[in-house]
Amino acid sequence: MGIGYGPVVALYTALSIGGIAWKLNSVLRSTYNEDQQALDPTEAAHMLQSLLQSSVMVALLGNLMLNFFLLITLAMKVRDYNAPLKIKLELGYLLNL
């Protein structure tokens, strides 16, 4: 049959998270000095603005949202809501023997 869609979507989700982390790290390194204690709010706003103006970052965020939606959909599709009833019926059948 194949490996299914779950591992493939999980792999793309992990790649999107890794790409977002890499992009965030590169922007932080370019705006943050080591001698500073924390970021100023104006620097943080500038950093966020530069992140959201990047088409790569917007594509990674969109891909991440789509992958989360697909993972949730696949998880709900696989779930068997009648499993407790089946187990109870099988146990009842085995105990009556």
N, C-alpha and C positions, 0 to 999 in steps of 0.2 A: 504494500500500500504506500509506504513512504513514511516520512517522519512527521507529517502533519504541519499545520500552520503555527502552532503554539511556539515551538522553539525558534522558528524563523522570525516571528514577530518579537519575541523576547530578545533575540540577537539585535534586531534593528533598534529596539528600545534602548538596549545597552549602548549601542553605537551613538545614538542621539544624545544620551546623557553624557557619554564621554566627550563628544564634540562640544556640547554646551560647557562642560567643565573646562575643556582646553581653551575655548574662546574667552570664558570668564577669567581664567588664570592669566591669559596673555593681556587682557585689558587691565586687570589689577596690577600686573607687573609694570605696565607702562604708565599708570597714573599714581601708584602708591610708592612713596619713598620709604626706605627702611628706617630713617630717623624719626618719622612721624609716629605718634601713638595711635591715632585713628584717622579715618577719612572725614574731611569736612562734608557737611551736607551739600555744598555746591559741587565739590568734587564727585560725590556719589551721584548727584543728578547728572553731571556731565558724563560720567561713566555709563550710567543707565541709558542716557540718550545715545551715546555712541554704540552701545550694544544693540539697541533696537533699530538703529539706522542701518545696521549691517544686514544685508539680504541673506547671508549665510546663517546668521543667528535666527532670523525670522523663519527661515526654512527649517532649521533644526527644531525650533519650538513647535512649529506646525506638525512636523513629522513625529515629534514626541507625543503631542496630543492625539494624533491619529493612531499611533501605536498603543497608547493607553486605552483608547476606545476599543481597538481590536482585541487587546488582551482581556478586557472586561467582557466583551461579547463572547469570545471563545471560552472563557471560564464559565460563563452562565450557560453556554450551549452544552458543555460537557457535564455539568452538574446534573445528577440524577436525584430529583426531589422525592421519588418513591423508594429510595434505598432503605430508610428505616422501616417502612411497611414491609418490604420484601424480606428483610432480615427477621422481622417479627414473625412473619408467616412461615419462613423456613425453620426457625427455631421451634415454633409451635408444631410443625409437621414432624420434626425430629424428636421432640419430647413425647409425642403421641405414639411413636413406634415402640 
